[in-house]
């Protein structure tokens, strides 16, 4: 019994910890600009100017696409609508997002771009994006984003909602108990 109680407590704490971390992948600005700052986990909250990040189209495959805009360490990126597209700019560089202001953020490591592995909502409009660098000893890189929020894509067509796996497991368990109960009833009769 003690093992079950301890297991339940550990499982409950783990699920609670995981519930606040997610991975949005596609972001949108809350207003006309976003502010990003890279923090080295071993640098005691000092900005890391060695990390290179890129802004990509919302539908881009980061492993093969080129970034629309790049920045090192700290970036204030302005979004200006021009027709259905958005021009984004940082310092003297600029690029164009096609069709919407939704974007992905990529991390450059050993010549390859990768997307975030998770993010933590820090309140109102602040998020901490977590990137992994498989080649380095300190393989986590943090990018704090302000004035960004996960993108919400609206569809006019209703989507089919599949049943969660928990419902299938509970249904099969109930079916198993019914079969077991009938077997016991047949043996006793």
mmCIF file of the C-alpha atoms, coordinates in Angstrom:
data_MODEL
# 
_entry.id   MODEL 
# 
loop_
_atom_site.group_PDB 
_atom_site.id 
_atom_site.type_symbol 
_atom_site.label_atom_id 
_atom_site.label_alt_id 
_atom_site.label_comp_id 
_atom_site.label_asym_id 
_atom_site.label_entity_id 
_atom_site.label_seq_id 
_atom_site.pdbx_PDB_ins_code 
_atom_site.Cartn_x 
_atom_site.Cartn_y 
_atom_site.Cartn_z 
_atom_site.occupancy 
_atom_site.B_iso_or_equiv 
_atom_site.pdbx_formal_charge 
_atom_site.auth_seq_id 
_atom_site.auth_comp_id 
_atom_site.auth_asym_id 
_atom_site.auth_atom_id 
_atom_site.pdbx_PDB_model_num 
ATOM 1   C CA . UNK A 1 1   ? 0.000   0.000   0.000   1.00 0.00 ? 1   UNK A CA 1 
ATOM 2   C CA . UNK A 1 2   ? 2.808   2.413   0.828   1.00 0.00 ? 2   UNK A CA 1 
ATOM 3   C CA . UNK A 1 3   ? 4.333   1.960   -2.618  1.00 0.00 ? 3   UNK A CA 1 
ATOM 4   C CA . UNK A 1 4   ? 1.019   2.797   -4.281  1.00 0.00 ? 4   UNK A CA 1 
ATOM 5   C CA . UNK A 1 5   ? 0.641   5.976   -2.201  1.00 0.00 ? 5   UNK A CA 1 
ATOM 6   C CA . UNK A 1 6   ? 4.197   7.087   -2.985  1.00 0.00 ? 6   UNK A CA 1 
ATOM 7   C CA . UNK A 1 7   ? 3.731   6.237   -6.655  1.00 0.00 ? 7   UNK A CA 1 
ATOM 8   C CA . UNK A 1 8   ? 0.508   8.242   -6.780  1.00 0.00 ? 8   UNK A CA 1 
ATOM 9   C CA . UNK A 1 9   ? 2.182   11.238  -5.162  1.00 0.00 ? 9   UNK A CA 1 
ATOM 10  C CA . UNK A 1 10  ? 5.147   11.164  -7.553  1.00 0.00 ? 10  UNK A CA 1 
ATOM 11  C CA . UNK A 1 11  ? 2.844   10.722  -10.532 1.00 0.00 ? 11  UNK A CA 1 
ATOM 12  C CA . UNK A 1 12  ? 0.631   13.599  -9.377  1.00 0.00 ? 12  UNK A CA 1 
ATOM 13  C CA . UNK A 1 13  ? 3.572   15.962  -8.916  1.00 0.00 ? 13  UNK A CA 1 
ATOM 14  C CA . UNK A 1 14  ? 5.037   14.934  -12.282 1.00 0.00 ? 14  UNK A CA 1 
ATOM 15  C CA . UNK A 1 15  ? 1.761   15.529  -14.108 1.00 0.00 ? 15  UNK A CA 1 
ATOM 16  C CA . UNK A 1 16  ? 1.359   18.907  -12.442 1.00 0.00 ? 16  UNK A CA 1 
ATOM 17  C CA . UNK A 1 17  ? 4.901   19.932  -13.408 1.00 0.00 ? 17  UNK A CA 1 
ATOM 18  C CA . UNK A 1 18  ? 4.416   18.828  -16.995 1.00 0.00 ? 18  UNK A CA 1 
ATOM 19  C CA . UNK A 1 19  ? 1.017   20.506  -17.305 1.00 0.00 ? 19  UNK A CA 1 
ATOM 20  C CA . UNK A 1 20  ? 2.536   24.001  -17.218 1.00 0.00 ? 20  UNK A CA 1 
ATOM 21  C CA . UNK A 1 21  ? 5.155   23.208  -19.847 1.00 0.00 ? 21  UNK A CA 1 
ATOM 22  C CA . UNK A 1 22  ? 4.153   22.827  -23.457 1.00 0.00 ? 22  UNK A CA 1 
ATOM 23  C CA . UNK A 1 23  ? 5.367   23.524  -26.927 1.00 0.00 ? 23  UNK A CA 1 
ATOM 24  C CA . UNK A 1 24  ? 3.400   25.994  -28.970 1.00 0.00 ? 24  UNK A CA 1 
ATOM 25  C CA . UNK A 1 25  ? 5.641   25.991  -32.032 1.00 0.00 ? 25  UNK A CA 1 
ATOM 26  C CA . UNK A 1 26  ? 3.783   28.778  -33.844 1.00 0.00 ? 26  UNK A CA 1 
ATOM 27  C CA . UNK A 1 27  ? 3.638   32.236  -32.276 1.00 0.00 ? 27  UNK A CA 1 
ATOM 28  C CA . UNK A 1 28  ? 1.934   35.554  -32.939 1.00 0.00 ? 28  UNK A CA 1 
ATOM 29  C CA . UNK A 1 29  ? 2.786   39.045  -31.694 1.00 0.00 ? 29  UNK A CA 1 
ATOM 30  C CA . UNK A 1 30  ? 0.409   40.666  -29.208 1.00 0.00 ? 30  UNK A CA 1 
ATOM 31  C CA . UNK A 1 31  ? 1.024   44.131  -30.618 1.00 0.00 ? 31  UNK A CA 1 
ATOM 32  C CA . UNK A 1 32  ? 3.292   45.794  -33.194 1.00 0.00 ? 32  UNK A CA 1 
ATOM 33  C CA . UNK A 1 33  ? 6.565   44.354  -31.889 1.00 0.00 ? 33  UNK A CA 1 
ATOM 34  C CA . UNK A 1 34  ? 8.065   41.529  -29.858 1.00 0.00 ? 34  UNK A CA 1 
ATOM 35  C CA . UNK A 1 35  ? 11.058  41.534  -27.526 1.00 0.00 ? 35  UNK A CA 1 
ATOM 36  C CA . UNK A 1 36  ? 13.330  38.515  -27.244 1.00 0.00 ? 36  UNK A CA 1 
ATOM 37  C CA . UNK A 1 37  ? 16.350  37.911  -25.025 1.00 0.00 ? 37  UNK A CA 1 
ATOM 38  C CA . UNK A 1 38  ? 18.521  34.807  -24.856 1.00 0.00 ? 38  UNK A CA 1 
ATOM 39  C CA . UNK A 1 39  ? 19.733  33.746  -21.414 1.00 0.00 ? 39  UNK A CA 1 
ATOM 40  C CA . UNK A 1 40  ? 22.550  31.264  -20.936 1.00 0.00 ? 40  UNK A CA 1 
ATOM 41  C CA . UNK A 1 41  ? 21.549  28.787  -18.196 1.00 0.00 ? 41  UNK A CA 1 
ATOM 42  C CA . UNK A 1 42  ? 25.131  28.773  -16.864 1.00 0.00 ? 42  UNK A CA 1 
ATOM 43  C CA . UNK A 1 43  ? 25.551  32.532  -17.269 1.00 0.00 ? 43  UNK A CA 1 
ATOM 44  C CA . UNK A 1 44  ? 23.613  33.562  -14.156 1.00 0.00 ? 44  UNK A CA 1 
ATOM 45  C CA . UNK A 1 45  ? 20.929  35.494  -16.054 1.00 0.00 ? 45  UNK A CA 1 
ATOM 46  C CA . UNK A 1 46  ? 23.322  37.424  -18.271 1.00 0.00 ? 46  UNK A CA 1 
ATOM 47  C CA . UNK A 1 47  ? 22.305  37.653  -21.919 1.00 0.00 ? 47  UNK A CA 1 
ATOM 48  C CA . UNK A 1 48  ? 23.967  35.264  -24.313 1.00 0.00 ? 48  UNK A CA 1 
ATOM 49  C CA . UNK A 1 49  ? 25.025  37.028  -27.506 1.00 0.00 ? 49  UNK A CA 1 
ATOM 50  C CA . UNK A 1 50  ? 26.480  33.818  -28.969 1.00 0.00 ? 50  UNK A CA 1 
ATOM 51  C CA . UNK A 1 51  ? 23.100  32.162  -29.586 1.00 0.00 ? 51  UNK A CA 1 
ATOM 52  C CA . UNK A 1 52  ? 21.647  32.731  -33.065 1.00 0.00 ? 52  UNK A CA 1 
ATOM 53  C CA . UNK A 1 53  ? 17.881  32.606  -33.491 1.00 0.00 ? 53  UNK A CA 1 
ATOM 54  C CA . UNK A 1 54  ? 15.741  32.949  -36.578 1.00 0.00 ? 54  UNK A CA 1 
ATOM 55  C CA . UNK A 1 55  ? 12.173  33.910  -37.374 1.00 0.00 ? 55  UNK A CA 1 
ATOM 56  C CA . UNK A 1 56  ? 10.531  31.505  -39.847 1.00 0.00 ? 56  UNK A CA 1 
ATOM 57  C CA . UNK A 1 57  ? 7.213   31.297  -41.679 1.00 0.00 ? 57  UNK A CA 1 
ATOM 58  C CA . UNK A 1 58  ? 4.495   29.609  -39.620 1.00 0.00 ? 58  UNK A CA 1 
ATOM 59  C CA . UNK A 1 59  ? 4.292   26.674  -42.062 1.00 0.00 ? 59  UNK A CA 1 
ATOM 60  C CA . UNK A 1 60  ? 8.037   26.287  -42.692 1.00 0.00 ? 60  UNK A CA 1 
ATOM 61  C CA . UNK A 1 61  ? 10.009  23.110  -42.115 1.00 0.00 ? 61  UNK A CA 1 
ATOM 62  C CA . UNK A 1 62  ? 12.942  24.428  -40.091 1.00 0.00 ? 62  UNK A CA 1 
ATOM 63  C CA . UNK A 1 63  ? 15.263  21.646  -41.209 1.00 0.00 ? 63  UNK A CA 1 
ATOM 64  C CA . UNK A 1 64  ? 15.173  22.844  -44.845 1.00 0.00 ? 64  UNK A CA 1 
ATOM 65  C CA . UNK A 1 65  ? 13.785  26.414  -44.864 1.00 0.00 ? 65  UNK A CA 1 
ATOM 66  C CA . UNK A 1 66  ? 15.781  29.609  -44.615 1.00 0.00 ? 66  UNK A CA 1 
ATOM 67  C CA . UNK A 1 67  ? 14.842  32.084  -41.870 1.00 0.00 ? 67  UNK A CA 1 
ATOM 68  C CA . UNK A 1 68  ? 13.032  35.283  -42.760 1.00 0.00 ? 68  UNK A CA 1 
ATOM 69  C CA . UNK A 1 69  ? 15.118  37.172  -40.171 1.00 0.00 ? 69  UNK A CA 1 
ATOM 70  C CA . UNK A 1 70  ? 17.942  36.292  -37.744 1.00 0.00 ? 70  UNK A CA 1 
ATOM 71  C CA . UNK A 1 71  ? 19.254  37.866  -34.547 1.00 0.00 ? 71  UNK A CA 1 
ATOM 72  C CA . UNK A 1 72  ? 21.898  37.121  -31.905 1.00 0.00 ? 72  UNK A CA 1 
ATOM 73  C CA . UNK A 1 73  ? 21.005  37.193  -28.229 1.00 0.00 ? 73  UNK A CA 1 
ATOM 74  C CA . UNK A 1 74  ? 18.657  40.176  -27.993 1.00 0.00 ? 74  UNK A CA 1 
ATOM 75  C CA . UNK A 1 75  ? 16.047  41.192  -30.514 1.00 0.00 ? 75  UNK A CA 1 
ATOM 76  C CA . UNK A 1 76  ? 13.291  43.758  -30.779 1.00 0.00 ? 76  UNK A CA 1 
ATOM 77  C CA . UNK A 1 77  ? 11.372  42.753  -33.877 1.00 0.00 ? 77  UNK A CA 1 
ATOM 78  C CA . UNK A 1 78  ? 8.753   45.074  -35.379 1.00 0.00 ? 78  UNK A CA 1 
ATOM 79  C CA . UNK A 1 79  ? 5.744   43.760  -37.331 1.00 0.00 ? 79  UNK A CA 1 
ATOM 80  C CA . UNK A 1 80  ? 4.187   46.058  -39.933 1.00 0.00 ? 80  UNK A CA 1 
ATOM 81  C CA . UNK A 1 81  ? 1.247   44.908  -42.040 1.00 0.00 ? 81  UNK A CA 1 
ATOM 82  C CA . UNK A 1 82  ? 1.519   45.488  -45.784 1.00 0.00 ? 82  UNK A CA 1 
ATOM 83  C CA . UNK A 1 83  ? -1.551  44.045  -47.503 1.00 0.00 ? 83  UNK A CA 1 
ATOM 84  C CA . UNK A 1 84  ? -2.000  40.451  -46.370 1.00 0.00 ? 84  UNK A CA 1 
ATOM 85  C CA . UNK A 1 85  ? 1.730   40.092  -45.611 1.00 0.00 ? 85  UNK A CA 1 
ATOM 86  C CA . UNK A 1 86  ? 3.783   41.366  -42.674 1.00 0.00 ? 86  UNK A CA 1 
ATOM 87  C CA . UNK A 1 87  ? 7.175   43.023  -42.920 1.00 0.00 ? 87  UNK A CA 1 
ATOM 88  C CA . UNK A 1 88  ? 9.331   42.208  -39.919 1.00 0.00 ? 88  UNK A CA 1 
ATOM 89  C CA . UNK A 1 89  ? 12.465  44.134  -39.072 1.00 0.00 ? 89  UNK A CA 1 
ATOM 90  C CA . UNK A 1 90  ? 15.292  44.074  -36.540 1.00 0.00 ? 90  UNK A CA 1 
ATOM 91  C CA . UNK A 1 91  ? 18.048  46.693  -36.595 1.00 0.00 ? 91  UNK A CA 1 
ATOM 92  C CA . UNK A 1 92  ? 18.945  47.111  -40.287 1.00 0.00 ? 92  UNK A CA 1 
ATOM 93  C CA . UNK A 1 93  ? 17.618  43.717  -41.434 1.00 0.00 ? 93  UNK A CA 1 
ATOM 94  C CA . UNK A 1 94  ? 14.080  42.988  -42.592 1.00 0.00 ? 94  UNK A CA 1 
ATOM 95  C CA . UNK A 1 95  ? 12.018  40.216  -44.137 1.00 0.00 ? 95  UNK A CA 1 
ATOM 96  C CA . UNK A 1 96  ? 8.430   39.379  -45.068 1.00 0.00 ? 96  UNK A CA 1 
ATOM 97  C CA . UNK A 1 97  ? 6.032   36.879  -43.526 1.00 0.00 ? 97  UNK A CA 1 
ATOM 98  C CA . UNK A 1 98  ? 3.532   35.763  -46.151 1.00 0.00 ? 98  UNK A CA 1 
ATOM 99  C CA . UNK A 1 99  ? -0.191  35.729  -45.417 1.00 0.00 ? 99  UNK A CA 1 
ATOM 100 C CA . UNK A 1 100 ? -0.171  36.289  -41.648 1.00 0.00 ? 100 UNK A CA 1 
ATOM 101 C CA . UNK A 1 101 ? 1.871   37.514  -38.713 1.00 0.00 ? 101 UNK A CA 1 
ATOM 102 C CA . UNK A 1 102 ? 2.245   33.980  -37.307 1.00 0.00 ? 102 UNK A CA 1 
ATOM 103 C CA . UNK A 1 103 ? 5.822   32.733  -37.062 1.00 0.00 ? 103 UNK A CA 1 
ATOM 104 C CA . UNK A 1 104 ? 8.137   30.072  -35.700 1.00 0.00 ? 104 UNK A CA 1 
ATOM 105 C CA . UNK A 1 105 ? 11.371  30.680  -33.834 1.00 0.00 ? 105 UNK A CA 1 
ATOM 106 C CA . UNK A 1 106 ? 14.371  28.508  -34.619 1.00 0.00 ? 106 UNK A CA 1 
ATOM 107 C CA . UNK A 1 107 ? 17.746  28.012  -32.916 1.00 0.00 ? 107 UNK A CA 1 
ATOM 108 C CA . UNK A 1 108 ? 20.943  27.621  -34.961 1.00 0.00 ? 108 UNK A CA 1 
ATOM 109 C CA . UNK A 1 109 ? 23.204  24.848  -33.689 1.00 0.00 ? 109 UNK A CA 1 
ATOM 110 C CA . UNK A 1 110 ? 26.135  23.403  -35.642 1.00 0.00 ? 110 UNK A CA 1 
ATOM 111 C CA . UNK A 1 111 ? 24.730  24.759  -38.909 1.00 0.00 ? 111 UNK A CA 1 
ATOM 112 C CA . UNK A 1 112 ? 21.244  23.286  -38.410 1.00 0.00 ? 112 UNK A CA 1 
ATOM 113 C CA . UNK A 1 113 ? 18.034  25.026  -37.370 1.00 0.00 ? 113 UNK A CA 1 
ATOM 114 C CA . UNK A 1 114 ? 15.785  23.431  -34.758 1.00 0.00 ? 114 UNK A CA 1 
ATOM 115 C CA . UNK A 1 115 ? 12.504  24.442  -33.193 1.00 0.00 ? 115 UNK A CA 1 
ATOM 116 C CA . UNK A 1 116 ? 11.832  24.771  -29.486 1.00 0.00 ? 116 UNK A CA 1 
ATOM 117 C CA . UNK A 1 117 ? 11.412  21.651  -27.405 1.00 0.00 ? 117 UNK A CA 1 
ATOM 118 C CA . UNK A 1 118 ? 9.084   23.344  -24.935 1.00 0.00 ? 118 UNK A CA 1 
ATOM 119 C CA . UNK A 1 119 ? 7.933   26.593  -23.447 1.00 0.00 ? 119 UNK A CA 1 
ATOM 120 C CA . UNK A 1 120 ? 6.695   27.890  -20.126 1.00 0.00 ? 120 UNK A CA 1 
ATOM 121 C CA . UNK A 1 121 ? 4.097   30.622  -19.832 1.00 0.00 ? 121 UNK A CA 1 
ATOM 122 C CA . UNK A 1 122 ? 5.452   33.194  -17.379 1.00 0.00 ? 122 UNK A CA 1 
ATOM 123 C CA . UNK A 1 123 ? 2.246   35.235  -17.210 1.00 0.00 ? 123 UNK A CA 1 
ATOM 124 C CA . UNK A 1 124 ? 0.267   37.697  -19.320 1.00 0.00 ? 124 UNK A CA 1 
ATOM 125 C CA . UNK A 1 125 ? 2.442   38.010  -22.424 1.00 0.00 ? 125 UNK A CA 1 
ATOM 126 C CA . UNK A 1 126 ? 5.793   36.536  -21.365 1.00 0.00 ? 126 UNK A CA 1 
ATOM 127 C CA . UNK A 1 127 ? 7.038   33.090  -22.357 1.00 0.00 ? 127 UNK A CA 1 
ATOM 128 C CA . UNK A 1 128 ? 10.273  31.194  -21.881 1.00 0.00 ? 128 UNK A CA 1 
ATOM 129 C CA . UNK A 1 129 ? 11.145  29.098  -24.925 1.00 0.00 ? 129 UNK A CA 1 
ATOM 130 C CA . UNK A 1 130 ? 13.476  26.166  -24.392 1.00 0.00 ? 130 UNK A CA 1 
ATOM 131 C CA . UNK A 1 131 ? 15.815  24.975  -27.153 1.00 0.00 ? 131 UNK A CA 1 
ATOM 132 C CA . UNK A 1 132 ? 18.093  21.944  -27.080 1.00 0.00 ? 132 UNK A CA 1 
ATOM 133 C CA . UNK A 1 133 ? 21.590  21.762  -28.501 1.00 0.00 ? 133 UNK A CA 1 
ATOM 134 C CA . UNK A 1 134 ? 22.573  18.123  -28.811 1.00 0.00 ? 134 UNK A CA 1 
ATOM 135 C CA . UNK A 1 135 ? 26.228  18.899  -29.493 1.00 0.00 ? 135 UNK A CA 1 
ATOM 136 C CA . UNK A 1 136 ? 27.078  21.053  -26.479 1.00 0.00 ? 136 UNK A CA 1 
ATOM 137 C CA . UNK A 1 137 ? 27.673  20.155  -22.845 1.00 0.00 ? 137 UNK A CA 1 
ATOM 138 C CA . UNK A 1 138 ? 25.203  22.755  -21.607 1.00 0.00 ? 138 UNK A CA 1 
ATOM 139 C CA . UNK A 1 139 ? 22.541  21.700  -24.069 1.00 0.00 ? 139 UNK A CA 1 
ATOM 140 C CA . UNK A 1 140 ? 19.626  23.911  -22.957 1.00 0.00 ? 140 UNK A CA 1 
ATOM 141 C CA . UNK A 1 141 ? 19.220  27.412  -24.309 1.00 0.00 ? 141 UNK A CA 1 
ATOM 142 C CA . UNK A 1 142 ? 16.509  29.759  -23.055 1.00 0.00 ? 142 UNK A CA 1 
ATOM 143 C CA . UNK A 1 143 ? 14.871  32.520  -25.031 1.00 0.00 ? 143 UNK A CA 1 
ATOM 144 C CA . UNK A 1 144 ? 12.538  34.830  -23.139 1.00 0.00 ? 144 UNK A CA 1 
ATOM 145 C CA . UNK A 1 145 ? 9.821   36.274  -25.349 1.00 0.00 ? 145 UNK A CA 1 
ATOM 146 C CA . UNK A 1 146 ? 7.713   39.281  -24.411 1.00 0.00 ? 146 UNK A CA 1 
ATOM 147 C CA . UNK A 1 147 ? 4.595   40.448  -26.258 1.00 0.00 ? 147 UNK A CA 1 
ATOM 148 C CA . UNK A 1 148 ? 4.147   37.025  -27.890 1.00 0.00 ? 148 UNK A CA 1 
ATOM 149 C CA . UNK A 1 149 ? 1.458   34.404  -27.443 1.00 0.00 ? 149 UNK A CA 1 
ATOM 150 C CA . UNK A 1 150 ? 0.765   31.001  -28.977 1.00 0.00 ? 150 UNK A CA 1 
ATOM 151 C CA . UNK A 1 151 ? -0.910  31.364  -32.352 1.00 0.00 ? 151 UNK A CA 1 
ATOM 152 C CA . UNK A 1 152 ? -4.572  30.461  -32.602 1.00 0.00 ? 152 UNK A CA 1 
ATOM 153 C CA . UNK A 1 153 ? -5.565  29.117  -35.995 1.00 0.00 ? 153 UNK A CA 1 
ATOM 154 C CA . UNK A 1 154 ? -9.250  29.411  -36.801 1.00 0.00 ? 154 UNK A CA 1 
ATOM 155 C CA . UNK A 1 155 ? -10.963 26.969  -39.139 1.00 0.00 ? 155 UNK A CA 1 
ATOM 156 C CA . UNK A 1 156 ? -14.400 27.524  -40.578 1.00 0.00 ? 156 UNK A CA 1 
ATOM 157 C CA . UNK A 1 157 ? -15.012 23.798  -40.879 1.00 0.00 ? 157 UNK A CA 1 
ATOM 158 C CA . UNK A 1 158 ? -15.722 21.817  -37.715 1.00 0.00 ? 158 UNK A CA 1 
ATOM 159 C CA . UNK A 1 159 ? -13.043 19.271  -36.958 1.00 0.00 ? 159 UNK A CA 1 
ATOM 160 C CA . UNK A 1 160 ? -13.674 15.687  -35.940 1.00 0.00 ? 160 UNK A CA 1 
ATOM 161 C CA . UNK A 1 161 ? -12.747 15.215  -32.303 1.00 0.00 ? 161 UNK A CA 1 
ATOM 162 C CA . UNK A 1 162 ? -11.312 11.761  -31.586 1.00 0.00 ? 162 UNK A CA 1 
ATOM 163 C CA . UNK A 1 163 ? -11.978 10.047  -28.307 1.00 0.00 ? 163 UNK A CA 1 
ATOM 164 C CA . UNK A 1 164 ? -9.036  10.288  -25.923 1.00 0.00 ? 164 UNK A CA 1 
ATOM 165 C CA . UNK A 1 165 ? -7.147  7.104   -25.197 1.00 0.00 ? 165 UNK A CA 1 
ATOM 166 C CA . UNK A 1 166 ? -8.286  7.230   -21.551 1.00 0.00 ? 166 UNK A CA 1 
ATOM 167 C CA . UNK A 1 167 ? -11.892 6.703   -22.704 1.00 0.00 ? 167 UNK A CA 1 
ATOM 168 C CA . UNK A 1 168 ? -10.862 3.648   -24.738 1.00 0.00 ? 168 UNK A CA 1 
ATOM 169 C CA . UNK A 1 169 ? -8.908  2.193   -21.814 1.00 0.00 ? 169 UNK A CA 1 
ATOM 170 C CA . UNK A 1 170 ? -11.762 2.790   -19.375 1.00 0.00 ? 170 UNK A CA 1 
ATOM 171 C CA . UNK A 1 171 ? -14.257 1.238   -21.817 1.00 0.00 ? 171 UNK A CA 1 
ATOM 172 C CA . UNK A 1 172 ? -12.135 -1.860  -22.325 1.00 0.00 ? 172 UNK A CA 1 
ATOM 173 C CA . UNK A 1 173 ? -11.629 -2.168  -18.549 1.00 0.00 ? 173 UNK A CA 1 
ATOM 174 C CA . UNK A 1 174 ? -15.388 -2.003  -17.943 1.00 0.00 ? 174 UNK A CA 1 
ATOM 175 C CA . UNK A 1 175 ? -15.956 -4.599  -20.644 1.00 0.00 ? 175 UNK A CA 1 
ATOM 176 C CA . UNK A 1 176 ? -13.346 -6.836  -18.974 1.00 0.00 ? 176 UNK A CA 1 
ATOM 177 C CA . UNK A 1 177 ? -15.052 -6.491  -15.581 1.00 0.00 ? 177 UNK A CA 1 
ATOM 178 C CA . UNK A 1 178 ? -18.437 -7.364  -17.093 1.00 0.00 ? 178 UNK A CA 1 
ATOM 179 C CA . UNK A 1 179 ? -17.013 -10.503 -18.733 1.00 0.00 ? 179 UNK A CA 1 
ATOM 180 C CA . UNK A 1 180 ? -15.251 -11.509 -15.492 1.00 0.00 ? 180 UNK A CA 1 
ATOM 181 C CA . UNK A 1 181 ? -18.434 -10.906 -13.489 1.00 0.00 ? 181 UNK A CA 1 
ATOM 182 C CA . UNK A 1 182 ? -20.485 -13.073 -15.854 1.00 0.00 ? 182 UNK A CA 1 
ATOM 183 C CA . UNK A 1 183 ? -17.914 -15.882 -15.644 1.00 0.00 ? 183 UNK A CA 1 
ATOM 184 C CA . UNK A 1 184 ? -18.098 -15.832 -11.828 1.00 0.00 ? 184 UNK A CA 1 
ATOM 185 C CA . UNK A 1 185 ? -21.912 -15.793 -11.972 1.00 0.00 ? 185 UNK A CA 1 
ATOM 186 C CA . UNK A 1 186 ? -21.911 -18.842 -14.309 1.00 0.00 ? 186 UNK A CA 1 
ATOM 187 C CA . UNK A 1 187 ? -19.509 -20.756 -12.027 1.00 0.00 ? 187 UNK A CA 1 
ATOM 188 C CA . UNK A 1 188 ? -21.576 -20.038 -8.887  1.00 0.00 ? 188 UNK A CA 1 
ATOM 189 C CA . UNK A 1 189 ? -24.879 -21.030 -10.540 1.00 0.00 ? 189 UNK A CA 1 
# 
